[in-house]
Amino acid sequence: MLTSVQEKLLQQLTTKRGRREAEKFVIEGEKFVRDAGGLVEFTFTPADTSRFAEYVSTETPQGIAAVARMPKATMKRIAEAETVIVLDGVQDPGNVGTILRAALGFGASVILVESAEVTNPKVVRASASAILRTPWMTIAREDAAAAIASLHRPIYRLELREGAIAPSETRKEPCVIIAGSEGNGITLPIAGTSIAIAHHAALESLNVGVATSIILYERSKYFTV
């Protein structure tokens, strides 16, 4: 059975503020728990608490969950990736989770600026445990320009505009790719080369998660992942 201290922590982790203060979050499922390895604080099942369903986020709980410490990456770790994705105001949890998953698949890292909280249960689920293995960090908007400049890389802006180049035309070297929300686009005042993915005229725009995944796939051809 869970202790009263563990129950109190789990209740705290049901809120964004609680997760931020504790620097912990809840993960679900045997594979996810296994992938978390040494980040796991403790596991629990429905047999351990009558409030199991309150602490997990899936409609059909998988039978085991755990409290994990929030993974932390440094700028040095972020810079080890060939491609650094900067998410500028991407608030949709599904898109953020998808991009974290694609980043893991294609050897990229992620910087988040005013984007969905990474330990949001919807982001965690969409990432399919990539949250634990993809290097990521959250940076305040006022610090973003300096952080990106410190990488000393070509910058590409994912935006559909005249003169934008295709992913295959990007330089075959480490770079930064900035992606904004579908509603507001990129709002960071950082110059770069526009990059876009051609698609059928019947479609107004590609989902940012899909577009970023395509670009990461194209860039992975340049490097050994």
C-alpha positions in Angstrom: 0.0 0.0 0.0 1.1 3.6 -0.6 2.1 5.7 2.3 0.3 8.9 3.2 3.4 10.8 1.9 3.2 9.0 -1.4 -0.6 9.7 -1.7 0.0 13.4 -1.0 2.7 13.5 -3.6 0.5 11.9 -6.2 -2.3 14.3 -5.5 0.2 17.2 -6.0 1.3 15.7 -9.3 -2.3 16.1 -10.7 -1.6 19.8 -11.2 0.8 21.7 -13.4 2.1 23.7 -10.5 2.5 20.6 -8.4 4.6 18.9 -11.1 6.8 21.9 -11.5 7.4 22.3 -7.8 8.1 18.6 -7.2 10.0 18.2 -10.5 8.2 14.8 -10.8 5.4 13.4 -12.9 3.3 10.2 -13.3 4.0 7.7 -16.1 1.8 4.7 -17.0 2.3 1.3 -18.5 4.9 -1.4 -18.1 7.0 -0.3 -21.0 7.0 3.3 -20.0 8.0 2.4 -16.4 10.7 0.1 -17.7 12.1 2.9 -20.0 12.2 5.3 -17.1 14.8 3.2 -15.3 16.6 5.1 -12.6 14.2 8.0 -12.9 11.5 6.0 -11.1 10.8 7.0 -7.5 8.2 4.3 -6.9 5.6 2.3 -8.7 2.0 1.7 -7.8 -1.0 -0.4 -9.0 -4.7 -0.4 -8.2 -4.0 -2.8 -5.4 -1.9 -0.1 -3.7 -4.4 2.7 -3.6 -8.2 3.1 -4.1 -7.5 6.4 -5.9 -5.4 4.8 -8.7 -7.8 6.1 -11.4 -7.5 9.7 -10.1 -3.7 9.6 -10.3 -3.5 8.3 -13.9 -4.8 10.1 -17.0 -5.9 7.3 -19.3 -9.6 6.3 -19.5 -8.5 2.7 -19.5 -5.6 2.4 -17.0 -2.8 0.0 -17.8 -2.5 -1.5 -14.4 0.8 -0.1 -13.3 2.1 3.5 -13.0 5.0 5.2 -11.4 6.3 8.6 -10.2 9.3 9.6 -12.1 11.8 12.4 -11.7 11.7 15.0 -14.4 14.6 14.5 -16.8 16.9 17.5 -17.2 19.1 18.4 -20.1 21.8 21.1 -20.3 22.5 23.3 -23.3 25.6 21.2 -23.8 23.4 18.1 -24.1 21.0 20.0 -26.4 23.8 21.0 -28.7 25.0 17.5 -29.2 22.1 16.9 -31.5 22.6 17.6 -35.2 19.2 19.3 -35.3 17.8 21.5 -32.5 14.0 22.1 -32.8 12.8 25.3 -31.1 9.0 25.2 -30.3 7.7 28.8 -30.2 4.3 28.9 -28.5 3.3 25.4 -29.5 0.5 24.9 -27.0 -1.1 21.7 -28.3 0.0 18.8 -26.1 -0.4 16.3 -28.9 1.9 18.2 -31.2 4.5 18.7 -28.5 4.4 15.0 -27.7 4.6 14.0 -31.4 7.6 16.3 -31.9 9.4 14.9 -28.9 8.8 11.4 -30.3 10.0 12.4 -33.8 13.1 14.0 -32.3 14.0 10.8 -30.6 13.5 8.9 -33.8 15.7 11.2 -35.8 18.4 12.3 -33.4 17.2 15.8 -32.6 16.8 17.8 -29.4 14.1 20.2 -28.4 13.9 23.7 -26.8 10.5 24.8 -25.7 9.5 28.5 -25.5 6.1 29.2 -24.0 4.9 25.9 -25.2 2.8 23.1 -23.7 4.2 21.8 -20.4 6.2 18.7 -21.2 4.9 16.7 -18.2 1.3 17.4 -19.1 -0.3 13.9 -19.2 -1.4 14.4 -22.8 2.2 15.4 -23.9 3.6 12.4 -21.9 1.2 10.0 -23.6 1.8 11.4 -27.1 5.6 11.2 -26.6 5.4 7.4 -26.1 8.2 7.7 -23.5 10.4 9.9 -25.7 10.0 12.6 -22.9 12.5 10.4 -21.0 15.1 10.0 -23.8 14.9 13.1 -26.0 17.1 15.9 -24.8 14.7 18.8 -24.1 14.6 22.0 -22.0 12.3 24.9 -21.4 13.6 28.4 -21.8 12.0 31.7 -21.0 11.1 33.9 -24.0 13.5 36.6 -22.9 16.4 34.1 -22.9 15.6 32.4 -26.1 17.5 34.6 -28.6 20.7 34.4 -26.6 20.4 30.6 -26.1 19.9 30.0 -29.8 22.7 32.4 -30.8 25.0 30.4 -28.4 24.6 27.3 -30.7 26.3 29.1 -33.6 24.3 27.4 -36.2 22.3 28.2 -39.4 18.7 29.0 -38.4 15.6 27.9 -40.3 12.1 29.1 -39.7 9.3 26.7 -40.5 6.8 28.9 -42.3 4.9 28.9 -45.5 5.9 32.1 -47.3 7.3 33.2 -50.7 10.9 32.2 -51.2 10.8 29.4 -48.6 13.1 26.5 -49.4 12.4 22.8 -49.2 13.8 20.6 -46.4 16.1 18.9 -48.9 17.7 22.3 -49.6 18.9 22.9 -46.1 22.6 22.9 -45.5 24.1 19.5 -44.6 25.4 20.6 -41.2 24.0 21.1 -37.7 21.2 23.6 -37.6 18.3 25.1 -35.6 14.7 24.9 -36.8 12.1 27.1 -35.3 8.5 26.0 -35.4 5.6 28.2 -34.2 1.9 27.4 -33.4 -0.5 27.0 -36.2 -2.5 30.0 -35.0 0.2 32.5 -34.4 3.2 31.2 -36.3 6.7 32.1 -35.2 6.8 35.1 -32.9 10.4 35.0 -31.7 12.2 37.9 -33.4 15.0 35.7 -34.7 16.0 35.9 -38.3 16.5 32.8 -40.4 15.9 31.1 -43.7 12.3 30.2 -44.3 11.6 26.5 -44.8 8.4 24.9 -46.0 6.9 21.6 -47.1 5.0 21.6 -50.4 1.6 20.1 -50.2 -1.7 19.9 -52.1 -3.5 23.3 -52.5 -6.6 21.8 -51.0 -4.9 21.7 -47.6 -4.4 25.1 -45.9 -1.5 24.0 -43.8 0.2 20.9 -42.3 -0.1 20.1 -38.6 3.1 21.4 -36.9 3.8 18.0 -35.5 3.6 16.4 -38.9 5.6 19.1 -40.6 8.4 19.0 -38.1 8.5 15.2 -38.3 8.9 15.3 -42.1 11.7 17.8 -41.8 13.5 15.7 -39.2 13.2 12.7 -41.5 14.6 14.6 -44.4 17.5 15.9 -42.4 18.3 12.5 -40.9 19.4 11.4 -44.4 22.4 13.7 -44.0 23.6 12.1 -40.8 23.9 8.7 -39.2 21.2 8.5 -36.5 
